[in-house]
């Protein structure tokens, strides 16, 4: 659970919104044909087609899945996409070196990039791309989460098959300079982040467990405009109170 938390000095805020980056071994980025092939077939990961294919030297494709279009950037033989900054590590001992390919909502759906159906389809397309040879890591930039490719495929695959939202991957926690812990990535989805003020009686592991539970509830029920109580996994009372103009939910733990 400790990998769920990143120091604020490493990642002080969300990067470009709704961008999924895949880091490949140097020289192993896919070309247009490989990407097209990855989109074919059935399964929980949404199939996709290449809906626009400019000159290969431009290094990008437009992908179509479930009526939504996504830009896939950094395709060979074009220039690689930018490698995201460091962040939380999940299933990785360190951020691997390599060349990046990026997936983002297309211009027509960019305004709705934080809508759960859009994120779900993007994650599904990313799941197929994460199965290509040479993928070393997957980074969900809104949360600054760096995931081992197999871990990403597992948690997103479970979600697509009806499991819980992958909070340990599509969100993370960062520690502020005063010791408070704030979620990262939830704001893209509901417009609010969780906030835990410094508490010597609340370990980092406990904060992570509580966050996972609350994120699941909030993804299902939506943002809060007034205080609300939830029940934790161990029966504790969790009070979430909108603060900072409603942009954060301060979480207090009782018995």
C-alpha positions in Angstrom: 0.0 0.0 0.0 3.0 2.3 0.5 3.4 2.6 -3.2 0.0 4.4 -3.3 1.7 7.4 -1.7 4.1 9.8 -3.3 6.0 12.7 -1.7 4.7 16.1 -2.9 8.3 17.0 -3.8 8.1 14.4 -6.5 4.7 15.1 -7.9 3.0 18.3 -6.6 -0.1 18.0 -8.8 -1.8 16.3 -11.7 0.0 16.3 -15.1 -1.8 16.7 -18.4 -5.4 15.5 -17.8 -6.6 12.1 -19.0 -3.4 10.9 -20.7 -2.3 7.3 -20.4 1.4 6.8 -21.2 3.0 3.4 -22.1 6.8 3.2 -21.9 8.3 0.7 -24.2 11.9 -0.6 -24.4 14.0 1.6 -26.6 13.4 0.7 -30.2 10.3 -1.4 -29.6 7.5 1.2 -30.0 4.7 -0.1 -32.2 4.0 1.2 -35.6 0.5 1.7 -37.1 0.1 -1.9 -38.2 0.9 -3.2 -34.7 -1.5 -0.8 -33.1 -4.2 -1.7 -35.6 -3.7 -5.4 -34.9 -3.9 -4.8 -31.1 -7.4 -3.4 -31.4 -8.9 -6.5 -33.0 -10.7 -9.3 -31.3 -13.2 -9.8 -28.6 -12.9 -9.6 -24.8 -13.5 -7.2 -21.9 -10.9 -4.8 -23.2 -12.7 -2.7 -25.8 -11.8 -3.4 -29.4 -10.9 -0.4 -31.5 -10.2 0.5 -35.1 -7.9 3.0 -36.6 -10.2 5.8 -37.8 -7.5 8.2 -39.1 -4.0 7.3 -40.2 -1.8 10.2 -41.4 1.6 9.8 -42.9 3.7 7.4 -40.7 6.3 10.1 -40.2 3.8 12.1 -38.2 3.8 9.4 -35.5 0.1 9.4 -34.5 -3.2 7.6 -35.1 -6.8 8.3 -34.3 -8.5 5.3 -32.7 -12.2 4.7 -32.5 -13.8 2.6 -29.7 -17.4 2.5 -28.6 -18.2 5.7 -30.6 -15.3 7.6 -28.9 -12.1 8.8 -30.6 -8.7 8.9 -29.0 -5.3 10.2 -30.2 -2.5 7.7 -30.0 0.8 9.7 -30.1 4.4 8.6 -30.4 3.9 5.7 -32.8 7.0 4.5 -34.7 8.6 5.6 -36.9 7.7 9.1 -35.6 9.1 10.8 -32.5 8.3 9.2 -29.1 5.8 11.0 -26.8 7.1 12.7 -23.7 7.9 10.4 -20.8 5.8 11.5 -17.8 7.4 12.9 -14.6 8.1 10.6 -11.6 5.3 9.6 -9.4 3.8 6.8 -7.3 5.1 3.3 -8.1 2.8 0.2 -8.3 4.5 -3.1 -9.0 7.7 -1.3 -10.0 11.0 -0.8 -8.1 11.9 2.2 -10.2 10.6 4.0 -13.3 12.1 2.2 -16.3 13.9 4.0 -19.1 12.4 3.8 -22.5 10.3 5.5 -25.2 6.7 6.5 -24.6 3.5 6.2 -26.5 0.6 8.3 -25.2 -3.2 7.8 -25.4 -5.6 10.8 -24.9 -9.2 11.7 -25.6 -9.6 13.2 -29.1 -10.6 16.8 -29.6 -14.3 16.0 -30.0 -14.5 14.5 -26.5 -11.8 16.4 -24.7 -14.3 18.5 -22.7 -15.7 15.2 -21.3 -12.4 13.6 -20.6 -13.2 13.2 -16.9 -16.5 11.4 -17.4 -16.3 7.9 -16.1 -17.5 6.3 -19.4 -14.8 8.1 -21.3 -12.1 7.1 -18.8 -13.4 3.5 -18.9 -13.1 3.3 -22.7 -9.7 5.0 -22.7 -8.5 2.5 -20.0 -9.8 -0.4 -22.1 -8.0 0.7 -25.2 -4.9 1.2 -23.0 -5.3 -2.4 -21.8 -5.0 -3.7 -25.3 -1.9 -1.5 -26.0 -0.4 -2.6 -22.7 -0.3 -6.2 -24.1 2.0 -5.3 -26.9 5.6 -6.6 -26.8 8.1 -4.3 -25.1 5.8 -2.5 -22.7 7.8 -1.8 -19.5 5.3 0.4 -17.6 2.0 2.3 -17.8 1.5 5.7 -16.3 -1.9 7.3 -15.7 -0.9 10.9 -15.6 -3.9 12.5 -13.7 -2.7 10.4 -10.7 1.0 10.3 -11.4 0.7 6.5 -11.0 3.4 4.4 -12.6 2.3 0.8 -12.9 4.0 -2.4 -14.1 2.2 -3.4 -17.3 0.9 -6.7 -15.9 -0.5 -4.9 -12.8 -2.3 -2.4 -15.0 -3.8 -5.2 -17.2 -5.0 -7.0 -14.1 -6.7 -4.2 -12.2 -8.2 -2.6 -15.3 -9.3 -6.0 -16.6 -11.0 -6.7 -13.3 -12.8 -3.4 -13.4 -14.0 -3.9 -17.0 -15.4 -7.3 -16.0 -17.5 -5.8 -13.2 -15.0 -5.5 -10.4 -14.2 -2.5 -8.2 -12.8 0.8 -9.6 -9.0 0.5 -9.6 -8.3 3.2 -7.0 -4.8 1.8 -6.6 -3.7 2.9 -10.0 -6.2 5.5 -11.4 -5.7 7.6 -8.2 -2.8 8.0 -5.8 -2.0 9.9 -2.6 0.6 12.6 -2.1 2.0 13.9 1.1 2.1 17.7 1.5 4.9 19.5 3.2 2.8 19.9 6.4 2.2 16.1 6.5 -1.3 16.2 5.2 -2.2 13.5 2.6 -4.3 14.5 -0.5 -5.5 12.2 -3.2 -4.5 12.8 -6.8 -6.6 11.8 -9.8 -10.0 11.7 -8.1 -10.6 15.3 -9.0 -10.6 14.5 -12.7 -13.5 12.1 -12.2 -15.7 13.9 -9.6 -14.2 17.3 -9.2 -13.1 16.7 -5.6 -10.0 15.2 -3.9 -9.7 13.6 -0.5 -7.8 15.3 2.2 -6.4 13.8 5.4 -4.9 16.3 7.9 -1.8 15.2 9.8 -2.8 12.6 12.5 -0.3 10.6 14.5 -2.9 8.0 15.2 -3.6 7.3 11.5 -0.8 5.4 9.7 -0.1 5.9 6.0 -1.4 2.4 5.4 -4.7 3.2 7.1 -5.1 6.4 5.1 -4.6 4.3 1.9 -7.1 1.7 2.9 -9.7 4.3 3.9 -9.1 6.2 0.6 -9.7 3.1 -1.5 -13.0 2.6 0.2 -14.1 6.2 0.0 -13.0 6.5 -3.7 -15.2 3.5 -4.5 -18.2 5.1 -2.8 -17.6 8.5 -4.4 -17.1 7.1 -7.9 -20.5 5.4 -7.5 -22.4 8.2 -5.7 -20.7 11.3 -7.1 -19.3 14.4 -5.4 -20.5 15.8 -2.1 -22.0 19.2 -1.5 -22.5 18.7 2.2 -20.9 16.5 5.0 -21.6 12.8 4.8 -20.8 9.8 6.9 -19.5 6.5 5.6 -18.6 3.3 7.3 -15.1 2.0 7.0 -14.0 -1.6 6.5 -13.4 -2.1 10.2 -16.7 -0.4 11.2 -15.2 3.0 11.9 -17.1 6.2 11.1 -15.7 8.2 8.2 -16.9 11.8 7.9 -16.2 13.5 4.6 -16.6 17.3 4.7 -16.3 19.6 1.6 -13.6 22.2 2.2 -11.6 24.7 0.1 -14.6 25.7 -2.0 -15.7 22.1 -2.4 -12.6 21.1 -4.3 -11.5 18.8 -1.5 -13.2 16.5 1.0 -11.6 16.5 4.5 -11.8 13.0 5.9 -12.1 12.5 9.7 -12.1 9.1 11.2 -14.1 8.2 14.3 -15.0 5.0 16.2 
